[in-house]
């Protein structure tokens, strides 16, 4: 597998970020992962971690931002708790999946009591 494609499999790194990391490390994006030296792998990991949060840190940051919206009582936080669209989409004709899931959760809670 090419190094550019392998970096894209990391949560939080896309095509642009992986190409940037390869360029900063001096590795061509078509180089195969099996052909990398240990020093090149070390430099790749350093650059990827210093560029922006990835993997668990990114997931944690996203979760904390959503919890913050709920805790401050914003409209978006209220919609998140209800499981409805938060960015102004219509709900009378759309968002049927969200409504169905919410209805299923409500009926499963009643039956478990």
N, CA, C and O atoms as a Tinker XYZ file with bonds, in Angstrom:
   452  protein
     1  N      0.844000   -1.177000    0.000000    73     2
     2  CA     0.000000    0.000000    0.000000    64     1     3
     3  C      0.888000    1.239000    0.000000    63     2     4     5
     4  O      1.930000    1.271000    0.655000    81     3
     5  N      0.468000    2.246000   -0.735000    73     3     6
     6  CA     1.234000    3.483000   -0.793000    64     5     7
     7  C      1.094000    4.244000    0.521000    63     6     8     9
     8  O      0.074000    4.164000    1.205000    81     7
     9  N      2.147000    4.982000    0.851000    73     7    10
    10  CA     2.180000    5.696000    2.133000    64     9    11
    11  C      1.080000    6.754000    2.221000    63    10    12    13
    12  O      0.531000    6.987000    3.298000    81    11
    13  N      0.758000    7.389000    1.107000    73    11    14
    14  CA    -0.293000    8.408000    1.109000    64    13    15
    15  C     -1.644000    7.788000    1.475000    63    14    16    17
    16  O     -2.396000    8.361000    2.263000    81    15
    17  N     -1.946000    6.638000    0.915000    73    15    18
    18  CA    -3.201000    5.941000    1.208000    64    17    19
    19  C     -3.195000    5.398000    2.642000    63    18    20    21
    20  O     -4.227000    5.397000    3.313000    81    19
    21  N     -2.043000    4.942000    3.100000    73    19    22
    22  CA    -1.951000    4.405000    4.463000    64    21    23
    23  C     -2.186000    5.503000    5.498000    63    22    24    25
    24  O     -2.836000    5.267000    6.516000    81    23
    25  N     -1.662000    6.694000    5.245000    73    23    26
    26  CA    -1.874000    7.801000    6.186000    64    25    27
    27  C     -3.333000    8.232000    6.212000    63    26    28    29
    28  O     -3.826000    8.691000    7.242000    81    27
    29  N     -4.022000    8.090000    5.094000    73    27    30
    30  CA    -5.432000    8.485000    5.043000    64    29    31
    31  C     -6.315000    7.559000    5.869000    63    30    32    33
    32  O     -7.443000    7.923000    6.201000    81    31
    33  N     -5.829000    6.381000    6.202000    73    31    34
    34  CA    -6.602000    5.459000    7.028000    64    33    35
    35  C     -6.605000    5.870000    8.495000    63    34    36    37
    36  O     -7.404000    5.352000    9.276000    81    35
    37  N     -5.735000    6.781000    8.878000    73    35    38
    38  CA    -5.702000    7.285000   10.248000    64    37    39
    39  C     -6.845000    8.271000   10.414000    63    38    40    41
    40  O     -7.034000    9.152000    9.575000    81    39
    41  N     -7.610000    8.131000   11.493000    73    39    42
    42  CA    -8.754000    9.001000   11.741000    64    41    43
    43  C     -8.270000   10.434000   11.934000    63    42    44    45
    44  O     -7.479000   10.720000   12.833000    81    43
    45  N     -8.755000   11.328000   11.079000    73    43    46
    46  CA    -8.398000   12.734000   11.177000    64    45    47
    47  C     -7.418000   13.198000   10.123000    63    46    48    49
    48  O     -7.168000   14.398000   10.009000    81    47
    49  N     -6.851000   12.279000    9.344000    73    47    50
    50  CA    -5.939000   12.654000    8.271000    64    49    51
    51  C     -6.602000   12.362000    6.930000    63    50    52    53
    52  O     -7.038000   11.241000    6.669000    81    51
    53  N     -6.670000   13.379000    6.095000    73    51    54
    54  CA    -7.237000   13.212000    4.764000    64    53    55
    55  C     -6.145000   13.250000    3.715000    63    54    56    57
    56  O     -4.962000   13.089000    4.016000    81    55
    57  N     -6.561000   13.465000    2.484000    73    55    58
    58  CA    -5.622000   13.448000    1.367000    64    57    59
    59  C     -4.631000   14.602000    1.457000    63    58    60    61
    60  O     -3.428000   14.404000    1.292000    81    59
    61  N     -5.131000   15.802000    1.717000    73    59    62
    62  CA    -4.258000   16.975000    1.780000    64    61    63
    63  C     -3.256000   16.857000    2.911000    63    62    64    65
    64  O     -2.073000   17.143000    2.726000    81    63
    65  N     -3.715000   16.440000    4.075000    73    63    66
    66  CA    -2.820000   16.305000    5.233000    64    65    67
    67  C     -1.762000   15.239000    4.996000    63    66    68    69
    68  O     -0.600000   15.425000    5.358000    81    67
    69  N     -2.154000   14.129000    4.394000    73    67    70
    70  CA    -1.179000   13.063000    4.160000    64    69    71
    71  C     -0.140000   13.485000    3.128000    63    70    72    73
    72  O      1.037000   13.151000    3.269000    81    71
    73  N     -0.551000   14.213000    2.097000    73    71    74
    74  CA     0.410000   14.714000    1.109000    64    73    75
    75  C      1.361000   15.730000    1.748000    63    74    76    77
    76  O      2.553000   15.743000    1.439000    81    75
    77  N      0.841000   16.574000    2.631000    73    75    78
    78  CA     1.667000   17.565000    3.321000    64    77    79
    79  C      2.695000   16.881000    4.215000    63    78    80    81
    80  O      3.860000   17.279000    4.238000    81    79
    81  N      2.277000   15.865000    4.942000    73    79    82
    82  CA     3.197000   15.136000    5.829000    64    81    83
    83  C      4.285000   14.454000    5.017000    63    82    84    85
    84  O      5.455000   14.487000    5.398000    81    83
    85  N      3.915000   13.839000    3.905000    73    83    86
    86  CA     4.911000   13.177000    3.048000    64    85    87
    87  C      5.914000   14.192000    2.502000    63    86    88    89
    88  O      7.113000   13.918000    2.452000    81    87
    89  N      5.425000   15.356000    2.095000    73    87    90
    90  CA     6.316000   16.384000    1.549000    64    89    91
    91  C      7.272000   16.908000    2.615000    63    90    92    93
    92  O      8.447000   17.135000    2.329000    81    91
    93  N      6.784000   17.103000    3.837000    73    91    94
    94  CA     7.634000   17.628000    4.904000    64    93    95
    95  C      8.665000   16.603000    5.359000    63    94    96    97
    96  O      9.737000   16.970000    5.840000    81    95
    97  N      8.350000   15.334000    5.211000    73    95    98
    98  CA     9.309000   14.285000    5.588000    64    97    99
    99  C     10.259000   13.938000    4.453000    63    98   100   101
   100  O     11.230000   13.209000    4.654000    81    99
   101  N      9.987000   14.453000    3.270000    73    99   102
   102  CA    10.844000   14.156000    2.129000    64   101   103
   103  C     10.619000   12.777000    1.539000    63   102   104   105
   104  O     11.537000   12.178000    0.979000    81   103
   105  N      9.403000   12.275000    1.662000    73   103   106
   106  CA     9.052000   10.956000    1.148000    64   105   107
   107  C      8.049000   11.148000    0.016000    63   106   108   109
   108  O      7.097000   11.916000    0.156000    81   107
   109  N      8.254000   10.461000   -1.095000    73   107   110
   110  CA     7.284000   10.558000   -2.177000    64   109   111
   111  C      6.002000    9.845000   -1.770000    63   110   112   113
   112  O      6.035000    8.855000   -1.039000    81   111
   113  N      4.890000   10.351000   -2.243000    73   111   114
   114  CA     3.607000    9.803000   -1.821000    64   113   115
   115  C      3.336000    8.428000   -2.424000    63   114   116   117
   116  O      2.438000    7.721000   -1.965000    81   115
   117  N      4.101000    8.038000   -3.450000    73   115   118
   118  CA     3.900000    6.726000   -4.068000    64   117   119
   119  C      4.768000    5.635000   -3.452000    63   118   120   121
   120  O      4.701000    4.480000   -3.871000    81   119
   121  N      5.582000    5.990000   -2.460000    73   119   122
   122  CA     6.425000    5.004000   -1.791000    64   121   123
   123  C      5.553000    4.007000   -1.035000    63   122   124   125
   124  O      4.567000    4.378000   -0.397000    81   123
   125  N      5.928000    2.756000   -1.117000    73   123   126
   126  CA     5.166000    1.723000   -0.406000    64   125   127
   127  C      5.577000    1.699000    1.066000    63   126   128   129
   128  O      6.717000    2.012000    1.409000    81   127
   129  N      4.645000    1.329000    1.917000    73   127   130
   130  CA     4.899000    1.278000    3.354000    64   129   131
   131  C      5.980000    0.251000    3.667000    63   130   132   133
   132  O      6.796000    0.460000    4.565000    81   131
   133  N      5.986000   -0.847000    2.937000    73   131   134
   134  CA     6.975000   -1.898000    3.190000    64   133   135
   135  C      8.390000   -1.466000    2.822000    63   134   136   137
   136  O      9.357000   -2.083000    3.269000    81   135
   137  N      8.528000   -0.405000    2.005000    73   135   138
   138  CA     9.850000    0.067000    1.586000    64   137   139
   139  C     10.415000    1.157000    2.487000    63   138   140   141
   140  O     11.522000    1.638000    2.246000    81   139
   141  N      9.674000    1.556000    3.522000    73   139   142
   142  CA    10.134000    2.642000    4.394000    64   141   143
   143  C     11.191000    2.150000    5.372000    63   142   144   145
   144  O     11.148000    1.015000    5.845000    81   143
   145  N     12.138000    3.032000    5.662000    73   143   146
   146  CA    13.130000    2.757000    6.705000    64   145   147
   147  C     12.546000    3.168000    8.053000    63   146   148   149
   148  O     11.552000    3.892000    8.112000    81   147
   149  N     13.164000    2.705000    9.125000    73   147   150
   150  CA    12.677000    3.028000   10.467000    64   149   151
   151  C     12.755000    4.527000   10.739000    63   150   152   153
   152  O     11.859000    5.085000   11.371000    81   151
   153  N     13.814000    5.183000   10.269000    73   151   154
   154  CA    13.953000    6.631000   10.485000    64   153   155
   155  C     12.848000    7.401000    9.771000    63   154   156   157
   156  O     12.363000    8.408000   10.288000    81   155
   157  N     12.444000    6.938000    8.585000    73   155   158
   158  CA    11.357000    7.598000    7.862000    64   157   159
   159  C     10.026000    7.398000    8.585000    63   158   160   161
   160  O      9.197000    8.307000    8.630000    81   159
   161  N      9.826000    6.217000    9.145000    73   159   162
   162  CA     8.596000    5.967000    9.889000    64   161   163
   163  C      8.521000    6.829000   11.146000    63   162   164   165
   164  O      7.452000    7.320000   11.510000    81   163
   165  N      9.673000    7.009000   11.806000    73   163   166
   166  CA     9.706000    7.864000   12.991000    64   165   167
   167  C      9.375000    9.308000   12.643000    63   166   168   169
   168  O      8.618000    9.964000   13.358000    81   167
   169  N      9.942000    9.805000   11.543000    73   167   170
   170  CA     9.669000   11.188000   11.148000    64   169   171
   171  C      8.211000   11.358000   10.736000    63   170   172   173
   172  O      7.614000   12.403000   10.992000    81   171
   173  N      7.636000   10.344000   10.103000    73   171   174
   174  CA     6.215000   10.407000    9.740000    64   173   175
   175  C      5.325000   10.497000   10.981000    63   174   176   177
   176  O      4.377000   11.281000   11.017000    81   175
   177  N      5.633000    9.703000   11.979000    73   175   178
   178  CA     4.805000    9.728000   13.188000    64   177   179
   179  C      4.954000   11.057000   13.934000    63   178   180   181
   180  O      3.975000   11.572000   14.476000    81   179
   181  N      6.156000   11.612000   13.966000    73   179   182
   182  CA     6.355000   12.909000   14.621000    64   181   183
   183  C      5.575000   14.007000   13.916000    63   182   184   185
   184  O      4.898000   14.805000   14.565000    81   183
   185  N      5.666000   14.052000   12.586000    73   183   186
   186  CA     4.971000   15.100000   11.836000    64   185   187
   187  C      3.464000   14.955000   11.937000    63   186   188   189
   188  O      2.754000   15.953000   12.065000    81   187
   189  N      2.965000   13.724000   11.881000    73   187   190
   190  CA     1.516000   13.538000   11.927000    64   189   191
   191  C      0.952000   13.935000   13.289000    63   190   192   193
   192  O     -0.159000   14.461000   13.365000    81   191
   193  N      1.692000   13.694000   14.352000    73   191   194
   194  CA     1.206000   14.059000   15.681000    64   193   195
   195  C      1.341000   15.548000   15.952000    63   194   196   197
   196  O      0.554000   16.113000   16.712000    81   195
   197  N      2.336000   16.193000   15.334000    73   195   198
   198  CA     2.523000   17.621000   15.578000    64   197   199
   199  C      1.634000   18.473000   14.694000    63   198   200   201
   200  O      1.405000   19.641000   15.008000    81   199
   201  N      1.125000   17.926000   13.594000    73   199   202
   202  CA     0.329000   18.705000   12.653000    64   201   203
   203  C     -1.008000   19.117000   13.249000    63   202   204   205
   204  O     -1.349000   20.300000   13.245000    81   203
   205  N     -1.766000   18.161000   13.758000    73   203   206
   206  CA    -3.070000   18.420000   14.362000    64   205   207
   207  C     -3.484000   17.196000   15.155000    63   206   208   209
   208  O     -2.875000   16.137000   15.002000    81   207
   209  N     -4.503000   17.308000   15.998000    73   207   210
   210  CA    -4.919000   16.141000   16.778000    64   209   211
   211  C     -5.483000   15.053000   15.871000    63   210   212   213
   212  O     -6.236000   15.335000   14.939000    81   211
   213  N     -5.112000   13.817000   16.152000    73   211   214
   214  CA    -5.592000   12.683000   15.367000    64   213   215
   215  C     -6.035000   11.575000   16.305000    63   214   216   217
   216  O     -5.722000   11.586000   17.495000    81   215
   217  N     -6.761000   10.628000   15.758000    73   215   218
   218  CA    -7.219000    9.419000   16.439000    64   217   219
   219  C     -8.000000    9.750000   17.714000    63   218   220   221
   220  O     -9.010000   10.451000   17.649000    81   219
   221  N     -7.557000    9.268000   18.845000    73   219   222
   222  CA    -8.294000    9.394000   20.095000    64   221   223
   223  C     -8.411000   10.846000   20.547000    63   222   224   225
   224  O     -9.456000   11.254000   21.052000    81   223
   225  N     -7.351000   11.626000   20.370000    73   223   226
   226  CA    -7.393000   13.026000   20.795000    64   225   227
   227  C     -8.444000   13.811000   20.016000    63   226   228   229
   228  O     -9.140000   14.648000   20.590000    81   227
   229  N     -8.567000   13.550000   18.722000    73   227   230
   230  CA    -9.562000   14.233000   17.902000    64   229   231
   231  C    -10.973000   13.807000   18.294000    63   230   232   233
   232  O    -11.868000   14.647000   18.386000    81   231
   233  N    -11.179000   12.526000   18.523000    73   231   234
   234  CA   -12.493000   12.043000   18.937000    64   233   235
   235  C    -12.893000   12.640000   20.284000    63   234   236   237
   236  O    -14.047000   13.014000   20.491000    81   235
   237  N    -11.921000   12.725000   21.201000    73   235   238
   238  CA   -12.188000   13.300000   22.517000    64   237   239
   239  C    -12.543000   14.781000   22.410000    63   238   240   241
   240  O    -13.451000   15.256000   23.093000    81   239
   241  N    -11.832000   15.507000   21.556000    73   239   242
   242  CA   -12.107000   16.933000   21.372000    64   241   243
   243  C    -13.497000   17.152000   20.780000    63   242   244   245
   244  O    -14.213000   18.061000   21.201000    81   243
   245  N    -13.882000   16.332000   19.812000    73   243   246
   246  CA   -15.216000   16.441000   19.222000    64   245   247
   247  C    -16.294000   16.153000   20.258000    63   246   248   249
   248  O    -17.303000   16.856000   20.326000    81   247
   249  N    -16.079000   15.125000   21.058000    73   247   250
   250  CA   -17.053000   14.772000   22.084000    64   249   251
   251  C    -17.186000   15.883000   23.128000    63   250   252   253
   252  O    -18.290000   16.190000   23.577000    81   251
   253  N    -16.057000   16.482000   23.510000    73   251   254
   254  CA   -16.102000   17.559000   24.494000    64   253   255
   255  C    -16.821000   18.790000   23.955000    63   254   256   257
   256  O    -17.513000   19.478000   24.705000    81   255
   257  N    -16.668000   19.073000   22.668000    73   255   258
   258  CA   -17.359000   20.237000   22.106000    64   257   259
   259  C    -18.866000   20.003000   22.069000    63   258   260   261
   260  O    -19.643000   20.932000   22.290000    81   259
   261  N    -19.283000   18.766000   21.789000    73   259   262
   262  CA   -20.712000   18.466000   21.810000    64   261   263
   263  C    -21.264000   18.515000   23.230000    63   262   264   265
   264  O    -22.369000   19.012000   23.446000    81   263
   265  N    -20.504000   18.002000   24.201000    73   263   266
   266  CA   -20.939000   18.069000   25.596000    64   265   267
   267  C    -21.049000   19.509000   26.070000    63   266   268   269
   268  O    -21.944000   19.844000   26.846000    81   267
   269  N    -20.135000   20.367000   25.603000    73   267   270
   270  CA   -20.179000   21.780000   25.975000    64   269   271
   271  C    -21.466000   22.426000   25.478000    63   270   272   273
   272  O    -22.089000   23.206000   26.198000    81   271
   273  N    -21.871000   22.098000   24.231000    73   271   274
   274  CA   -23.114000   22.643000   23.694000    64   273   275
   275  C    -24.317000   22.212000   24.525000    63   274   276   277
   276  O    -25.232000   23.001000   24.760000    81   275
   277  N    -24.311000   20.978000   24.960000    73   275   278
   278  CA   -25.418000   20.480000   25.780000    64   277   279
   279  C    -25.408000   21.154000   27.153000    63   278   280   281
   280  O    -26.459000   21.546000   27.659000    81   279
   281  N    -24.223000   21.289000   27.757000    73   279   282
   282  CA   -24.122000   21.842000   29.113000    64   281   283
   283  C    -24.502000   23.317000   29.186000    63   282   284   285
   284  O    -25.091000   23.749000   30.176000    81   283
   285  N    -24.179000   24.092000   28.163000    73   283   286
   286  CA   -24.522000   25.516000   28.224000    64   285   287
   287  C    -25.967000   25.770000   27.840000    63   286   288   289
   288  O    -26.457000   26.894000   27.954000    81   287
   289  N    -26.653000   24.727000   27.385000    73   287   290
   290  CA   -28.074000   24.854000   27.088000    64   289   291
   291  C    -28.363000   25.558000   25.786000    63   290   292   293
   292  O    -29.401000   26.209000   25.657000    81   291
   293  N    -27.483000   25.449000   24.823000    73   291   294
   294  CA   -27.714000   26.108000   23.545000    64   293   295
   295  C    -28.768000   25.355000   22.743000    63   294   296   297
   296  O    -29.123000   24.222000   23.066000    81   295
   297  N    -29.254000   25.997000   21.703000    73   295   298
   298  CA   -30.264000   25.385000   20.845000    64   297   299
   299  C    -29.697000   24.144000   20.157000    63   298   300   301
   300  O    -30.376000   23.123000   20.044000    81   299
   301  N    -28.453000   24.242000   19.699000    73   299   302
   302  CA   -27.816000   23.092000   19.056000    64   301   303
   303  C    -27.677000   21.922000   20.027000    63   302   304   305
   304  O    -27.877000   20.769000   19.645000    81   303
   305  N    -27.334000   22.216000   21.281000    73   303   306
   306  CA   -27.224000   21.164000   22.278000    64   305   307
   307  C    -28.564000   20.503000   22.553000    63   306   308   309
   308  O    -28.644000   19.287000   22.730000    81   307
   309  N    -29.610000   21.307000   22.586000    73   307   310
   310  CA   -30.960000   20.794000   22.791000    64   309   311
   311  C    -31.347000   19.860000   21.655000    63   310   312   313
   312  O    -31.916000   18.795000   21.894000    81   311
   313  N    -31.043000   20.249000   20.417000    73   311   314
   314  CA   -31.354000   19.417000   19.255000    64   313   315
   315  C    -30.517000   18.137000   19.248000    63   314   316   317
   316  O    -30.998000   17.083000   18.832000    81   315
   317  N    -29.269000   18.227000   19.706000    73   315   318
   318  CA   -28.422000   17.045000   19.779000    64   317   319
   319  C    -28.992000   16.023000   20.744000    63   318   320   321
   320  O    -29.002000   14.827000   20.455000    81   319
   321  N    -29.462000   16.485000   21.879000    73   319   322
   322  CA   -30.036000   15.587000   22.878000    64   321   323
   323  C    -31.281000   14.910000   22.320000    63   322   324   325
   324  O    -31.510000   13.726000   22.565000    81   323
   325  N    -32.087000   15.661000   21.568000    73   323   326
   326  CA   -33.305000   15.096000   20.995000    64   325   327
   327  C    -33.032000   14.198000   19.799000    63   326   328   329
   328  O    -33.913000   13.445000   19.380000    81   327
   329  N    -31.813000   14.264000   19.235000    73   327   330
   330  CA   -31.490000   13.460000   18.074000    64   329   331
   331  C    -32.050000   14.002000   16.782000    63   330   332   333
   332  O    -32.320000   13.241000   15.853000    81   331
   333  N    -32.228000   15.313000   16.710000    73   331   334
   334  CA   -32.768000   15.967000   15.523000    64   333   335
   335  C    -31.682000   16.762000   14.815000    63   334   336   337
   336  O    -30.630000   17.008000   15.404000    81   335
   337  N    -31.902000   17.174000   13.564000    73   335   338
   338  CA   -30.902000   17.979000   12.848000    64   337   339
   339  C    -30.638000   19.293000   13.559000    63   338   340   341
   340  O    -31.557000   19.926000   14.078000    81   339
   341  N    -29.365000   19.698000   13.579000    73   339   342
   342  CA   -28.995000   20.893000   14.334000    64   341   343
   343  C    -28.728000   22.106000   13.465000    63   342   344   345
   344  O    -28.525000   23.198000   13.994000    81   343
   345  N    -28.721000   21.953000   12.159000    73   343   346
   346  CA   -28.309000   23.060000   11.298000    64   345   347
   347  C    -29.440000   23.617000   10.456000    63   346   348   349
   348  O    -29.204000   24.064000    9.334000    81   347
   349  N    -30.652000   23.601000   10.963000    73   347   350
   350  CA   -31.750000   24.292000   10.315000    64   349   351
   351  C    -32.461000   23.525000    9.222000    63   350   352   353
   352  O    -33.229000   24.120000    8.465000    81   351
   353  N    -32.233000   22.216000    9.111000    73   351   354
   354  CA   -32.929000   21.457000    8.082000    64   353   355
   355  C    -34.399000   21.286000    8.453000    63   354   356   357
   356  O    -34.783000   21.390000    9.618000    81   355
   357  N    -35.208000   21.020000    7.433000    73   355   358
   358  CA   -36.629000   20.782000    7.662000    64   357   359
   359  C    -36.819000   19.447000    8.382000    63   358   360   361
   360  O    -36.068000   18.496000    8.162000    81   359
   361  N    -37.828000   19.394000    9.240000    73   359   362
   362  CA   -38.117000   18.129000    9.907000    64   361   363
   363  C    -39.530000   17.658000    9.634000    63   362   364   365
   364  O    -39.884000   16.539000   10.004000    81   363
   365  N    -40.356000   18.492000    8.989000    73   363   366
   366  CA   -41.718000   18.041000    8.703000    64   365   367
   367  C    -41.730000   17.001000    7.603000    63   366   368   369
   368  O    -42.523000   16.060000    7.641000    81   367
   369  N    -40.852000   17.166000    6.617000    73   367   370
   370  CA   -40.824000   16.192000    5.529000    64   369   371
   371  C    -39.526000   15.395000    5.503000    63   370   372   373
   372  O    -39.486000   14.321000    4.902000    81   371
   373  N    -38.481000   15.877000    6.126000    73   371   374
   374  CA   -37.200000   15.176000    6.145000    64   373   375
   375  C    -36.882000   14.731000    7.568000    63   374   376   377
   376  O    -37.696000   14.908000    8.475000    81   375
   377  N    -35.711000   14.161000    7.760000    73   375   378
   378  CA   -35.226000   13.692000    9.067000    64   377   379
   379  C    -36.114000   12.585000    9.618000    63   378   380   381
   380  O    -36.274000   12.448000   10.831000    81   379
   381  N    -36.688000   11.800000    8.719000    73   379   382
   382  CA   -37.559000   10.716000    9.177000    64   381   383
   383  C    -36.775000    9.644000    9.915000    63   382   384   385
   384  O    -37.291000    9.031000   10.850000    81   383
   385  N    -35.534000    9.410000    9.506000    73   383   386
   386  CA   -34.724000    8.395000   10.172000    64   385   387
   387  C    -34.467000    8.795000   11.621000    63   386   388   389
   388  O    -34.563000    7.961000   12.522000    81   387
   389  N    -34.141000   10.067000   11.852000    73   387   390
   390  CA   -33.885000   10.529000   13.214000    64   389   391
   391  C    -35.133000   10.407000   14.070000    63   390   392   393
   392  O    -35.059000   10.018000   15.236000    81   391
   393  N    -36.286000   10.742000   13.489000    73   391   394
   394  CA   -37.528000   10.634000   14.243000    64   393   395
   395  C    -37.860000    9.176000   14.551000    63   394   396   397
   396  O    -38.337000    8.861000   15.641000    81   395
   397  N    -37.606000    8.282000   13.586000    73   395   398
   398  CA   -37.896000    6.871000   13.771000    64   397   399
   399  C    -37.013000    6.282000   14.868000    63   398   400   401
   400  O    -37.485000    5.527000   15.719000    81   399
   401  N    -35.738000    6.632000   14.839000    73   399   402
   402  CA   -34.813000    6.134000   15.859000    64   401   403
   403  C    -35.221000    6.641000   17.234000    63   402   404   405
   404  O    -35.179000    5.896000   18.213000    81   403
   405  N    -35.621000    7.920000   17.308000    73   403   406
   406  CA   -36.038000    8.489000   18.581000    64   405   407
   407  C    -37.288000    7.776000   19.089000    63   406   408   409
   408  O    -37.410000    7.518000   20.286000    81   407
   409  N    -38.225000    7.454000   18.180000    73   407   410
   410  CA   -39.452000    6.774000   18.569000    64   409   411
   411  C    -39.148000    5.353000   19.052000    63   410   412   413
   412  O    -39.769000    4.878000   20.003000    81   411
   413  N    -38.204000    4.677000   18.408000    73   411   414
   414  CA   -37.827000    3.334000   18.826000    64   413   415
   415  C    -37.189000    3.339000   20.209000    63   414   416   417
   416  O    -37.446000    2.446000   21.017000    81   415
   417  N    -36.356000    4.345000   20.485000    73   415   418
   418  CA   -35.741000    4.444000   21.805000    64   417   419
   419  C    -36.801000    4.655000   22.870000    63   418   420   421
   420  O    -36.733000    4.071000   23.951000    81   419
   421  N    -37.793000    5.503000   22.557000    73   419   422
   422  CA   -38.833000    5.813000   23.520000    64   421   423
   423  C    -39.667000    4.567000   23.821000    63   422   424   425
   424  O    -39.991000    4.318000   24.983000    81   423
   425  N    -40.023000    3.776000   22.801000    73   423   426
   426  CA   -40.833000    2.585000   23.037000    64   425   427
   427  C    -40.032000    1.493000   23.739000    63   426   428   429
   428  O    -40.593000    0.723000   24.518000    81   427
   429  N    -38.731000    1.416000   23.475000    73   427   430
   430  CA   -37.937000    0.394000   24.155000    64   429   431
   431  C    -37.769000    0.727000   25.628000    63   430   432   433
   432  O    -37.665000   -0.177000   26.456000    81   431
   433  N    -37.742000    2.008000   25.968000    73   431   434
   434  CA   -37.646000    2.393000   27.380000    64   433   435
   435  C    -38.918000    2.039000   28.114000    63   434   436   437
   436  O    -38.872000    1.595000   29.261000    81   435
   437  N    -40.067000    2.232000   27.456000    73   435   438
   438  CA   -41.346000    1.922000   28.109000    64   437   439
   439  C    -41.478000    0.431000   28.355000    63   438   440   441
   440  O    -41.989000    0.015000   29.395000    81   439
   441  N    -41.016000   -0.390000   27.395000    73   439   442
   442  CA   -41.153000   -1.822000   27.555000    64   441   443
   443  C    -40.191000   -2.394000   28.587000    63   442   444   445
   444  O    -40.454000   -3.452000   29.159000    81   443
   445  N    -39.085000   -1.711000   28.830000    73   443   446
   446  CA   -38.107000   -2.216000   29.796000    64   445   447
   447  C    -38.474000   -1.875000   31.231000    63   446   448   449
   448  O    -37.858000   -2.398000   32.160000    81   447
   449  N    -39.444000   -1.028000   31.431000    73   447   450
   450  CA   -39.821000   -0.618000   32.795000    64   449   451
   451  C    -40.596000   -1.659000   33.516000    63   450   452
   452  O    -40.980000   -1.455000   34.668000    81   451
